[in-house]
Amino acid sequence: MGFGGISIWQLLIVLAIIVLLFGTKKLRGIGGDLGNAVKGFKKAMSDDEQAQADKPEDAKKLAKEDADFVDPAATAAKQEKKSEQ
C-alpha cells in the first residue's frame, strides 16, 4: 500500500500516461513556471513582512511632514511668531 490506498505501480502508470500526453519538455516548462511562482510568492511575503516592520517609522515621519501641510495658515502664523521674537 502506498499513499491513501494507491500503490506505487498505479502512481508510476499515471506518471507514464502524463509524460506520454504532455511530453518531457512541456512538463519541465510547467515545473519551472511553478517553481518561479512559488519563489515570487515567497519574495512577496518577505517584502510584505519587511514593509510591516518599517511601517511605524515611516508613519511617524509622514505624520510629522503632513502636520505642516495640513494647515498652511497655522504654519505661517508660527513663523511670524518666531520672527517677532
MMTF fields as JSON, N, C-alpha, C and O atoms, coordinates in Angstrom:
{
  "mmtfVersion": "1.0.0",
  "mmtfProducer": "UNKNOWN",
  "numBonds": 339,
  "numAtoms": 340,
  "numGroups": 85,
  "numChains": 1,
  "numModels": 1,
  "chainsPerModel": [1],
  "groupsPerChain": [85],
  "chainIdList": ["A"],
  "bondAtomList": [4, 2, 8, 6, 12, 10, 16, 14, 20, 18, 24, 22, 28, 26, 32, 30, 36, 34, 40, 38, 44, 42, 48, 46, 52, 50, 56, 54, 60, 58, 64, 62, 68, 66, 72, 70, 76, 74, 80, 78, 84, 82, 88, 86, 92, 90, 96, 94, 100, 98, 104, 102, 108, 106, 112, 110, 116, 114, 120, 118, 124, 122, 128, 126, 132, 130, 136, 134, 140, 138, 144, 142, 148, 146, 152, 150, 156, 154, 160, 158, 164, 162, 168, 166, 172, 170, 176, 174, 180, 178, 184, 182, 188, 186, 192, 190, 196, 194, 200, 198, 204, 202, 208, 206, 212, 210, 216, 214, 220, 218, 224, 222, 228, 226, 232, 230, 236, 234, 240, 238, 244, 242, 248, 246, 252, 250, 256, 254, 260, 258, 264, 262, 268, 266, 272, 270, 276, 274, 280, 278, 284, 282, 288, 286, 292, 290, 296, 294, 300, 298, 304, 302, 308, 306, 312, 310, 316, 314, 320, 318, 324, 322, 328, 326, 332, 330, 336, 334],
  "bondOrderList": [1, 1, 1, 1, 1, 1, 1, 1, 1, 1, 1, 1, 1, 1, 1, 1, 1, 1, 1, 1, 1, 1, 1, 1, 1, 1, 1, 1, 1, 1, 1, 1, 1, 1, 1, 1, 1, 1, 1, 1, 1, 1, 1, 1, 1, 1, 1, 1, 1, 1, 1, 1, 1, 1, 1, 1, 1, 1, 1, 1, 1, 1, 1, 1, 1, 1, 1, 1, 1, 1, 1, 1, 1, 1, 1, 1, 1, 1, 1, 1, 1, 1, 1, 1],
  "groupList": [{"groupName": "MET", "atomNameList": ["N", "CA", "C", "O"], "elementList": ["N", "C", "C", "O"], "formalChargeList": [0, 0, 0, 0], "bondAtomList": [1, 0, 2, 1, 3, 2], "bondOrderList": [1, 1, 2], "singleLetterCode": "M", "chemCompType": "L-PEPTIDE LINKING"}, {"groupName": "GLY", "atomNameList": ["N", "CA", "C", "O"], "elementList": ["N", "C", "C", "O"], "formalChargeList": [0, 0, 0, 0], "bondAtomList": [1, 0, 2, 1, 3, 2], "bondOrderList": [1, 1, 2], "singleLetterCode": "G", "chemCompType": "PEPTIDE LINKING"}, {"groupName": "PHE", "atomNameList": ["N", "CA", "C", "O"], "elementList": ["N", "C", "C", "O"], "formalChargeList": [0, 0, 0, 0], "bondAtomList": [1, 0, 2, 1, 3, 2], "bondOrderList": [1, 1, 2], "singleLetterCode": "F", "chemCompType": "L-PEPTIDE LINKING"}, {"groupName": "ILE", "atomNameList": ["N", "CA", "C", "O"], "elementList": ["N", "C", "C", "O"], "formalChargeList": [0, 0, 0, 0], "bondAtomList": [1, 0, 2, 1, 3, 2], "bondOrderList": [1, 1, 2], "singleLetterCode": "I", "chemCompType": "L-PEPTIDE LINKING"}, {"groupName": "SER", "atomNameList": ["N", "CA", "C", "O"], "elementList": ["N", "C", "C", "O"], "formalChargeList": [0, 0, 0, 0], "bondAtomList": [1, 0, 2, 1, 3, 2], "bondOrderList": [1, 1, 2], "singleLetterCode": "S", "chemCompType": "L-PEPTIDE LINKING"}, {"groupName": "TRP", "atomNameList": ["N", "CA", "C", "O"], "elementList": ["N", "C", "C", "O"], "formalChargeList": [0, 0, 0, 0], "bondAtomList": [1, 0, 2, 1, 3, 2], "bondOrderList": [1, 1, 2], "singleLetterCode": "W", "chemCompType": "L-PEPTIDE LINKING"}, {"groupName": "GLN", "atomNameList": ["N", "CA", "C", "O"], "elementList": ["N", "C", "C", "O"], "formalChargeList": [0, 0, 0, 0], "bondAtomList": [1, 0, 2, 1, 3, 2], "bondOrderList": [1, 1, 2], "singleLetterCode": "Q", "chemCompType": "L-PEPTIDE LINKING"}, {"groupName": "LEU", "atomNameList": ["N", "CA", "C", "O"], "elementList": ["N", "C", "C", "O"], "formalChargeList": [0, 0, 0, 0], "bondAtomList": [1, 0, 2, 1, 3, 2], "bondOrderList": [1, 1, 2], "singleLetterCode": "L", "chemCompType": "L-PEPTIDE LINKING"}, {"groupName": "VAL", "atomNameList": ["N", "CA", "C", "O"], "elementList": ["N", "C", "C", "O"], "formalChargeList": [0, 0, 0, 0], "bondAtomList": [1, 0, 2, 1, 3, 2], "bondOrderList": [1, 1, 2], "singleLetterCode": "V", "chemCompType": "L-PEPTIDE LINKING"}, {"groupName": "ALA", "atomNameList": ["N", "CA", "C", "O"], "elementList": ["N", "C", "C", "O"], "formalChargeList": [0, 0, 0, 0], "bondAtomList": [1, 0, 2, 1, 3, 2], "bondOrderList": [1, 1, 2], "singleLetterCode": "A", "chemCompType": "L-PEPTIDE LINKING"}, {"groupName": "THR", "atomNameList": ["N", "CA", "C", "O"], "elementList": ["N", "C", "C", "O"], "formalChargeList": [0, 0, 0, 0], "bondAtomList": [1, 0, 2, 1, 3, 2], "bondOrderList": [1, 1, 2], "singleLetterCode": "T", "chemCompType": "L-PEPTIDE LINKING"}, {"groupName": "LYS", "atomNameList": ["N", "CA", "C", "O"], "elementList": ["N", "C", "C", "O"], "formalChargeList": [0, 0, 0, 0], "bondAtomList": [1, 0, 2, 1, 3, 2], "bondOrderList": [1, 1, 2], "singleLetterCode": "K", "chemCompType": "L-PEPTIDE LINKING"}, {"groupName": "ARG", "atomNameList": ["N", "CA", "C", "O"], "elementList": ["N", "C", "C", "O"], "formalChargeList": [0, 0, 0, 0], "bondAtomList": [1, 0, 2, 1, 3, 2], "bondOrderList": [1, 1, 2], "singleLetterCode": "R", "chemCompType": "L-PEPTIDE LINKING"}, {"groupName": "ASP", "atomNameList": ["N", "CA", "C", "O"], "elementList": ["N", "C", "C", "O"], "formalChargeList": [0, 0, 0, 0], "bondAtomList": [1, 0, 2, 1, 3, 2], "bondOrderList": [1, 1, 2], "singleLetterCode": "D", "chemCompType": "L-PEPTIDE LINKING"}, {"groupName": "ASN", "atomNameList": ["N", "CA", "C", "O"], "elementList": ["N", "C", "C", "O"], "formalChargeList": [0, 0, 0, 0], "bondAtomList": [1, 0, 2, 1, 3, 2], "bondOrderList": [1, 1, 2], "singleLetterCode": "N", "chemCompType": "L-PEPTIDE LINKING"}, {"groupName": "GLU", "atomNameList": ["N", "CA", "C", "O"], "elementList": ["N", "C", "C", "O"], "formalChargeList": [0, 0, 0, 0], "bondAtomList": [1, 0, 2, 1, 3, 2], "bondOrderList": [1, 1, 2], "singleLetterCode": "E", "chemCompType": "L-PEPTIDE LINKING"}, {"groupName": "PRO", "atomNameList": ["N", "CA", "C", "O"], "elementList": ["N", "C", "C", "O"], "formalChargeList": [0, 0, 0, 0], "bondAtomList": [1, 0, 2, 1, 3, 2], "bondOrderList": [1, 1, 2], "singleLetterCode": "P", "chemCompType": "L-PEPTIDE LINKING"}],
  "groupTypeList": [0, 1, 2, 1, 1, 3, 4, 3, 5, 6, 7, 7, 3, 8, 7, 9, 3, 3, 8, 7, 7, 2, 1, 10, 11, 11, 7, 12, 1, 3, 1, 1, 13, 7, 1, 14, 9, 8, 11, 1, 2, 11, 11, 9, 0, 4, 13, 13, 15, 6, 9, 6, 9, 13, 11, 16, 15, 13, 9, 11, 11, 7, 9, 11, 15, 13, 9, 13, 2, 8, 13, 16, 9, 9, 10, 9, 9, 11, 6, 15, 11, 11, 4, 15, 6],
  "groupIdList": [1, 2, 3, 4, 5, 6, 7, 8, 9, 10, 11, 12, 13, 14, 15, 16, 17, 18, 19, 20, 21, 22, 23, 24, 25, 26, 27, 28, 29, 30, 31, 32, 33, 34, 35, 36, 37, 38, 39, 40, 41, 42, 43, 44, 45, 46, 47, 48, 49, 50, 51, 52, 53, 54, 55, 56, 57, 58, 59, 60, 61, 62, 63, 64, 65, 66, 67, 68, 69, 70, 71, 72, 73, 74, 75, 76, 77, 78, 79, 80, 81, 82, 83, 84, 85],
  "secStructList": [7, 7, 5, 6, 6, 5, 7, 2, 2, 2, 2, 2, 2, 2, 2, 2, 2, 2, 2, 2, 2, 2, 7, 2, 2, 2, 2, 2, 2, 2, 2, 2, 2, 2, 2, 2, 2, 2, 2, 2, 2, 2, 2, 2, 2, 2, 2, 2, 2, 2, 2, 2, 2, 2, 2, 2, 2, 2, 2, 2, 2, 2, 2, 2, 2, 2, 2, 2, 2, 2, 7, 2, 2, 2, 2, 2, 2, 2, 2, 2, 2, 2, 2, 2, 7],
  "xCoordList": [0.835, 0.0, 0.877, 1.909, 0.455, 1.198, 0.434, -0.005, 0.288, -0.352, -1.871, -2.418, -2.543, -4.002, -4.606, -5.653, -3.989, -4.527, -4.095, -4.533, -3.247, -2.757, -1.355, -0.488, -1.146, 0.17, 1.166, 0.793, 2.418, 3.496, 3.297, 3.543, 2.857, 2.674, 1.586, 1.722, 0.526, -0.528, -0.017, -0.347, 0.78, 1.36, 2.299, 2.303, 3.09, 4.004, 3.24, 3.648, 2.152, 1.339, 0.742, 0.767, 0.211, -0.361, 0.729, 0.497, 1.914, 3.025, 3.437, 3.705, 3.487, 3.841, 2.814, 3.184, 1.539, 0.488, 0.616, 0.452, 0.909, 1.07, 2.263, 2.177, 3.373, 4.56, 4.251, 4.684, 3.511, 3.152, 2.237, 2.368, 1.323, 0.385, 1.049, 0.839, 1.831, 2.377, 3.802, 4.184, 4.581, 5.98, 6.844, 6.362, 8.109, 9.005, 9.321, 9.488, 9.408, 9.73, 8.627, 8.9, 7.387, 6.281, 6.177, 5.895, 6.4, 6.358, 7.49, 7.3, 8.657, 9.782, 9.451, 9.766, 8.815, 8.402, 7.361, 7.421, 6.412, 5.389, 6.031, 5.677, 6.97, 7.67, 8.464, 8.475, 9.126, 9.88, 8.967, 9.28, 7.837, 6.881, 6.318, 6.159, 6.023, 5.506, 6.554, 6.229, 7.798, 8.88, 9.067, 9.268, 9.004, 9.124, 7.959, 8.132, 6.774, 5.607, 5.752, 5.432, 6.233, 6.432, 7.513, 7.375, 8.588, 9.684, 9.197, 9.549, 8.394, 7.842, 6.904, 6.9, 6.108, 5.197, 5.982, 5.637, 7.03, 7.842, 8.516, 8.606, 8.99, 9.636, 8.634, 8.952, 7.431, 6.402, 6.032, 5.8, 5.975, 5.65, 6.756, 6.464, 8.02, 9.12, 9.179, 9.497, 8.873, 8.841, 7.726, 7.896, 6.582, 5.456, 5.794, 5.454, 6.466, 6.881, 7.874, 7.813, 8.78, 9.752, 9.034, 9.392, 8.028, 7.275, 6.507, 6.391, 5.987, 5.281, 6.239, 5.863, 7.467, 8.455, 8.882, 9.143, 8.958, 9.376, 8.236, 8.481, 7.024, 5.854, 5.783, 5.516, 6.001, 5.885, 6.821, 6.419, 8.04, 8.975, 8.491, 8.53, 8.038, 7.557, 6.298, 6.117, 5.433, 4.189, 4.476, 3.847, 5.416, 5.77, 6.366, 6.039, 7.231, 7.878, 6.856, 6.901, 5.928, 4.908, 3.95, 3.527, 3.606, 2.707, 3.345, 2.658, 4.634, 5.338, 5.37, 5.167, 5.623, 5.66, 4.276, 4.136, 3.251, 1.887, 1.346, 0.462, 1.854, 1.358, 1.583, 0.746, 2.666, 2.943, 2.056, 1.748, 1.647, 0.853, -0.643, -1.412, -1.067, -2.489, -3.056, -4.117, -2.385, -2.887, -1.778, -1.0, -1.697, -0.631, -0.721, 0.301, -1.932, -2.09, -1.467, -0.828, -1.65, -1.067, 0.456, 1.144, 0.969, 2.408, 2.952, 4.005, 2.246, 2.669, 2.616, 3.498, 1.583, 1.463, 2.614, 3.158, 2.986, 4.111, 5.399, 6.202, 5.583, 6.792, 6.817, 7.882, 5.659, 5.587, 5.923, 6.616, 5.413, 5.694, 7.187, 7.75, 7.82, 9.259, 10.046, 11.033, 9.601, 10.335, 10.131, 11.009, 8.99, 8.73, 9.571, 9.927, 9.881, 10.629, 12.048, 12.864],
  "yCoordList": [-1.19, 0.0, 1.248, 1.299, 2.234, 3.476, 4.617, 4.515, 5.682, 6.892, 6.776, 6.776, 6.678, 6.663, 5.492, 5.647, 4.339, 3.166, 3.043, 2.12, 3.944, 3.88, 3.29, 3.773, 2.249, 1.601, 2.369, 3.238, 2.028, 2.646, 2.377, 3.251, 1.182, 0.832, 1.687, 2.098, 1.958, 2.808, 4.236, 4.88, 4.713, 6.049, 6.116, 7.102, 5.063, 5.029, 4.987, 5.621, 4.256, 4.186, 5.559, 6.0, 6.23, 7.564, 8.534, 9.343, 8.46, 9.316, 9.059, 10.0, 7.788, 7.442, 7.992, 8.481, 7.922, 8.447, 9.964, 10.51, 10.641, 12.104, 12.486, 13.433, 11.764, 12.046, 11.81, 12.585, 10.756, 10.49, 11.565, 11.939, 12.06, 13.062, 14.426, 15.062, 14.867, 16.218, 16.293, 17.312, 15.276, 15.319, 15.907, 16.652, 15.573, 15.994, 17.488, 18.116, 18.07, 19.493, 20.354, 21.313, 20.012, 20.79, 20.626, 21.592, 19.421, 19.193, 19.949, 20.479, 20.0, 20.746, 22.234, 22.911, 22.737, 24.148, 24.453, 25.493, 23.548, 23.738, 23.721, 24.524, 22.809, 22.741, 24.01, 24.508, 24.528, 25.775, 26.951, 27.779, 27.023, 28.1, 28.011, 29.021, 26.804, 26.612, 27.001, 27.638, 26.621, 26.993, 28.5, 29.042, 29.184, 30.644, 31.301, 32.309, 30.727, 31.281, 31.157, 32.091, 30.009, 29.813, 30.751, 31.329, 30.904, 31.794, 33.246, 33.976, 33.658, 35.011, 35.239, 36.314, 34.221, 34.326, 34.49, 35.332, 33.698, 33.797, 35.165, 35.738, 35.691, 37.001, 38.086, 39.001, 37.988, 38.982, 38.939, 39.98, 37.744, 37.623, 38.237, 38.932, 37.993, 38.558, 40.074, 40.786, 40.586, 42.026, 42.664, 43.754, 41.984, 42.489, 42.531, 43.49, 41.488, 41.472, 42.594, 43.223, 42.854, 43.933, 45.281, 46.167, 45.439, 46.684, 46.89, 48.018, 45.817, 45.92, 46.341, 47.111, 45.847, 46.204, 47.662, 48.319, 48.175, 49.554, 50.549, 51.753, 50.087, 50.957, 51.943, 53.117, 51.558, 52.534, 53.735, 54.864, 53.515, 54.616, 55.542, 56.763, 54.975, 55.773, 56.545, 57.691, 55.916, 56.564, 57.793, 58.835, 57.681, 58.821, 59.949, 61.121, 59.577, 60.564, 61.283, 62.506, 60.52, 61.11, 61.978, 63.035, 61.546, 62.336, 63.676, 64.697, 63.694, 64.937, 65.852, 67.06, 65.275, 66.071, 66.576, 67.711, 65.757, 66.14, 67.21, 67.976, 67.276, 68.264, 69.678, 70.553, 69.916, 71.239, 71.549, 72.712, 70.527, 70.735, 70.762, 71.166, 70.352, 70.306, 71.714, 71.982, 72.608, 73.964, 74.965, 75.329, 75.414, 76.35, 77.673, 78.307, 78.091, 79.354, 79.248, 80.19, 78.103, 77.911, 77.891, 78.413, 77.293, 77.253, 78.662, 79.008, 79.469, 80.854, 81.649, 82.466, 81.415, 82.135, 81.766, 82.633, 80.5, 80.062, 80.756, 81.175, 80.871, 81.506, 82.993, 83.547, 83.647, 85.074, 85.295, 86.248, 84.388, 84.498, 84.393, 85.144, 83.44, 83.242, 84.475, 84.856, 85.091, 86.239, 87.471, 88.333, 87.573, 88.676, 88.597, 89.619, 87.387, 87.199, 87.484, 87.389],
  "zCoordList": [0.0, 0.0, 0.0, 0.669, -0.748, -0.853, -0.197, 0.949, -0.929, -0.442, -0.552, -1.654, 0.579, 0.578, -0.171, -0.799, -0.125, -0.809, -2.255, -2.942, -2.745, -4.125, -4.075, -3.346, -4.854, -4.832, -5.701, -6.489, -5.536, -6.311, -7.799, -8.63, -8.13, -9.542, -10.178, -11.331, -9.458, -10.001, -10.218, -11.214, -9.287, -9.446, -10.653, -11.389, -10.848, -11.998, -13.316, -14.289, -13.355, -14.577, -14.886, -16.035, -13.875, -14.084, -14.543, -15.441, -13.935, -14.332, -15.783, -16.53, -16.18, -17.561, -18.539, -19.607, -18.199, -19.082, -19.216, -20.307, -18.11, -18.152, -19.02, -19.802, -18.894, -19.704, -21.182, -22.035, -21.487, -22.88, -23.445, -24.61, -22.641, -23.126, -23.339, -24.372, -22.388, -22.443, -22.962, -23.538, -22.783, -23.191, -22.097, -21.244, -22.125, -21.046, -21.1, -20.055, -22.305, -22.407, -21.809, -21.087, -22.111, -21.588, -20.068, -19.359, -19.573, -18.13, -17.433, -16.338, -18.06, -17.491, -17.436, -16.458, -18.488, -18.514, -17.447, -16.791, -17.278, -16.248, -14.863, -13.999, -14.656, -13.374, -13.096, -11.97, -14.117, -13.959, -13.65, -12.795, -14.347, -14.09, -12.676, -11.991, -12.258, -10.905, -9.863, -8.862, -10.097, -9.186, -9.102, -8.015, -10.249, -10.25, -9.529, -8.844, -9.684, -8.995, -7.485, -6.749, -7.023, -5.583, -5.067, -3.988, -5.834, -5.444, -5.37, -4.442, -6.345, -6.343, -5.168, -4.567, -4.84, -3.704, -2.407, -1.577, -2.225, -1.016, -0.92, 0.165, -2.056, -2.064, -1.704, -0.945, -2.243, -1.929, -0.454, 0.16, 0.117, 1.54, 2.394, 3.367, 2.046, 2.835, 2.665, 3.617, 1.455, 1.243, 2.057, 2.604, 2.138, 2.912, 4.396, 5.088, 4.886, 6.288, 6.563, 7.62, 5.637, 5.793, 5.806, 6.582, 4.953, 4.908, 6.209, 6.69, 6.776, 8.05, 9.158, 10.041, 9.12, 10.141, 10.008, 11.016, 8.788, 8.548, 8.686, 8.772, 8.707, 8.674, 9.836, 9.58, 11.09, 12.179, 12.031, 12.314, 11.6, 11.405, 10.301, 10.455, 9.194, 8.08, 8.461, 8.05, 9.244, 9.638, 10.493, 10.309, 11.422, 12.263, 11.415, 11.6, 10.498, 9.641, 8.769, 8.635, 8.171, 7.316, 8.125, 7.656, 9.328, 10.165, 10.492, 10.493, 10.767, 11.076, 9.851, 9.971, 8.673, 7.443, 7.079, 6.623, 7.273, 6.924, 7.866, 7.481, 9.077, 10.039, 9.505, 9.728, 8.822, 8.263, 7.068, 6.808, 6.344, 5.145, 5.412, 4.539, 6.573, 6.881, 6.973, 6.41, 7.661, 7.86, 7.539, 8.421, 6.284, 5.92, 6.677, 6.94, 7.027, 7.755, 9.14, 9.609, 9.797, 11.126, 11.038, 11.915, 9.988, 9.796, 9.584, 10.12, 8.809, 8.576, 9.867, 10.131, 10.679, 11.954, 12.884, 13.569, 12.914, 13.747, 13.313, 14.146, 12.003, 11.501, 11.827, 12.103, 11.798, 12.139, 13.614, 13.968, 14.476, 15.894, 16.157, 16.953, 15.468, 15.649, 15.195, 15.823, 14.102, 13.59, 14.478, 14.532, 15.177, 16.074, 17.336, 17.921, 17.748, 18.996, 18.75, 19.667]
}
